[in-house]
Amino acid sequence: MTKKETGTFINGRGQRLHTVQFEAVGSPKALLIFHHGYGEHTGRYDYVFERLAKAGIAVHSYDCHGHGRSEPHEERSRALIWRFHHVVDDLLAFSKHVRLGSKAGTPVYVGGQSMGALTALHAVLRDQSAWDGIVLGTATIDVEWNWFLRVQAALGNFLAAVIPRARIVPAVRGEDMSSDRATIELMETDPYNVMGNVRARTANEMLHAFSHVARHERELELPIYAHHGTKDRLANLGAVRRLLRNAASRDVTLYEVPGGYHELFIGPERDDITDHIIAWVKEQSQRRADSEALLQRPLTS
């Protein structure tokens, strides 16, 4: 049985964030720092985190500010992202905090789901030397565009400044997130999930975050794992293919889930994709260990 611990972490803006930790069974093979998606929370991932921990991969995560059990709690600030760099700052500060309490030399990976994968990419682009690889779960680095989103994007800066908290950007419907009715009901009835339209400020910050990744994706040199559903109606699979094609890293893996929608960590596909992540992390960590052992071998004449 794995051990789950909860706690709190104070970010640089004085907000108290809810944290979770799943200790690895046995000697940890790796450490994964994970960021959830927009409008949800870490509690949704207990099953996946427990499976990772049983495989020897310790997991640390937290609820993003204004999400789940994290501050601020008032309705006007829920799921409000005033600056996307705040989200990235929190991930980097939390990661530094986690590393201080972890065994030196343990491979450290960063990843996330949807907006969490976008956040992980931003964190990596600030300093790739801090990580051993990145895990992208249905990465939202671009969206499936419709006429309303194009109009919103054109007026984004204006709307974000004038009516930042207004929920005017249409959200994807539950039936577009998963093909499984039970998964949709679980998402829609979760009291910690933020449902409905997205705030103008949040949506505009996301668009700017997409552009940042597109401008800098060629700089990515770390090993990258990504999975994505072929029927994802929210996050653009073509953009993920483009990122992996353009990245400087030659160690890239894309697992396209046939018929998969956006909610792959939560729905019936969860065991399959968790198996893929476990296998990838173990392979990467073994390569790292082999390389270090080779460097430590004494030279012979």
N, C-alpha and C positions, 0 to 999 in steps of 0.2 A: 504494500500500500504506500503510495506516495504521500508526502507531507505538504499540505498547503498552508501558507501563512499569509495573513493580510496585515496591512499597515498603512502608514501615511507618509507622504513626501511633500515638502513645501517647495513650490517652484519659485523662480526668481521674481515673481510678481506677488508673492505672499499668499498664494492660493494653496489650500490643502488638497492634495490629490490622493485618491484611494489607490493602494498598491496591492499586488498579489505576487506570491513567489511559490513556485513548485520545485521542491528539491529533487535533484536527480537521484535515482536509485543506484547505489553503488558509487564508485568513483566517477565523477562527472566527466563525460567525454567532450562536452561542449556546453556553452551558455548561449541562450537565445533571449534577446531583449525584443519584445513584441509590442506593437502599437495597433490598437483596434481601429475599426472604421468609423466614418462619420455617423453620428446619431446613436451609437451603440455603446457597449461597455465590456470590460474584461470578463465579467461573469458569464458571458455567453460562451467562453472558450475553455471552460473547466475540463471538459472531456478531452479536447485536443491537447491541452497543456499537460494533463495527467498522463496521456499516452506518450508524449514526448519525454516526460520525466522518467517514466518506466523504462524508456529506451536509453536512459543515461544523459539526457539533454535537460539541464536545468533551465527553467523559464522564469523570467521576471517581466511583469507588465504593470500597467496602471490605467486608470480611467482618465482620459484627456480632460482638461479643464472644461467645465460646463457640461460634462457628460457623466453618466452613471452616478457614482457616489461622490464624485469630486466637486469641489467648489468651482465657481459660484453656483448656488442652488436656486436663486430667484429666477422665476420664469423668463424674465426679460433678457437674461444672460445665458440661458441654456442653449447649447450648440451654437454659440456665437463665437466666431473666430475673427477677432479684430485685426490681427496681423498673423499671417501664416508662420512667420518666423518665431512667434511665441510657441507654437506647437513644436517646432523643431528645437528651439531652445530647451523646452521641457524634456524632450527625448534625450538630448545630449547631457543635460544635467542629471537626469535620472540614471542614465548609463554610467556616468562617472561615479555616482553614488553606489551603484551595484558593483562596479569593478573594485571599489575600495574594500568590499566585504567578500570578494571572491578569491579563489585560489589563483595565484599568479601562474601564468603560462597556459591557462585554460583557453581554448579557442573561443572567440566571442563573435556571434552573428547577430545581425539586426534585421528585423522584418516586420511585416504587418499585413493587414487586410485592407484593401480598397484605399481609403484616405490614409490609413496607417502605412501602407506600402509607399505612398507618395511622400509621407513624412520621413520614412526610412531612407528613401533616395536623397532627399534634401540633406539629411544628417550625414550620409556617406559622402556627398559632394563637398561638404565642408572639410572633412578630414578622413580620407580613405585608410590612412595608416592605423586608425583605431580599431579596424574590424577585420575579420577573416572571411567574411562573405555576407551576402544579403539575400533575404527570402521575400519574394514578392507574391503575395496572395491576391489574385484578381486586382492587380494594381490599377488604380484610377489615376492615370496620367493624361487622360483625355476622355471625353464622353461621346456618346452617340448623339449627334447634334440634330435639333429640330428648329423650326422657324423661331419659336419663342426664345430658345437659348441663344440663338444668333442675335436677336434683338436685345436681349438682356446683356450679352457680352458687349455689344456696341455702346450701351448706356451704362455699363457696369460701374465705372468709376463715379459717375454722377449719382446713381442710385445708392451706391455704398456710402457716399458722403451725406446724402440728403435723408434717406430713410434706411439706415444701416440695419435696424432690427426687424424691418418688415419682412414677413414670410411671403415672398412673391415669386420665388423660383420654384416651379412645380417639381415635386419629388417623384421618383420612380415608384410605381405601384407595387404592392406586395406580390402580385402575380408575376411581376417582371423580375423579381429577385430570386425566385426558386420555382421549380416545377413541382415541388412537394408541398401539398396543402398543409401538412402538419408543421413544416418549417415556417411557412408564411404565418400561420396562426400563432406560433411561438414568438415570432418577431413582433406581430401586431399587438399581442397581449402583454408583452414584457413591460412592466411599469418603469423600468430604467431606460428604455429606448425612447428616443425623440423621433416622433413620426410627423408626417406632414411636410409642407413646403419648407424650403431652405431660406434662411435669412439673406437679404441682399448683400450684406457685407461678407458673410461667410462664402457665398457663391463667388463673389468677385475675387476674394483672396485665393480660392481654389483655382480659378482661371489663371491668375498670375503664377501660382505654383506650378501649373501644367507647363506654362511657357518657360519657366526657369529650367525644368528638367529637359525640355526639348532643346534648349540652347546649350546645355552642358552634358548631355548624355554621352557624347563621344569621349568624355574625360573618364568615364567609369572603367576602372581597371580590376576591380575585385571580382571574384567568382560570384555569379548570379544564378539563383534558382527562381523560376517563376511558374506559376500555374494559372490557368485562365479557362473559363468555360467558353465553348464555341458559340453558345447562344446568350452570352452576357449582353443584356440590353441597357446596361448602365456604363460600365467601363469599356473603353474601346480596345479590343484585342489587337487591332492593327497597330495601335500606338505602342503596345508592348512588344510586338514583333519588330517594329522599327527600332525601339530602344536596344533590344538585344542584338540586332543587326549592326547598329551604329557604335555600340560600346567598344572601347578599346580592349576590353577583356575578351580573351578567346575561350574562357571557361564559362560558358553560358548554357543553361538548361531551361527549356520551355516545355512544360507538360500541358498540352491542350486537352481539356476534359470534354469528350464528345457529348454534345447536348447539354453541357453544364451551364447553369445560369450564374448569377453573381454570388449567391450565398453557398459557397463550397465548403467552408469550414464548419458550417452549422447543419447542413442538410445530409441527405443519404450518401453523399460523396465523401464525407469527412474522414472515414477510415482510409479510403484510397489515397487521398491527397496527403494525409498525415504519414502514411507509409512512404510516400515519395519524399517528403521532407526529411524524415528520419534517415532514409537511405542516403540522401544527398549530403546531409550534415555529417554523417558518419564517414562517408567517402572523403569529404573535404578534410575532416579532422585527421583521418588516417594519413592522407597525403602530407599534411603539415607535419605530423609526427615522424613520418619516414624521412622527410627533408631535413628535419632537425637532427635526427639520428645520423644521417649521412654526413652532415656538417661536423658532428662531434666525433666521427671516426678518426683515429690517429693516422697520420700519413705514414706510409711504409716506403722504404727505399727499394 
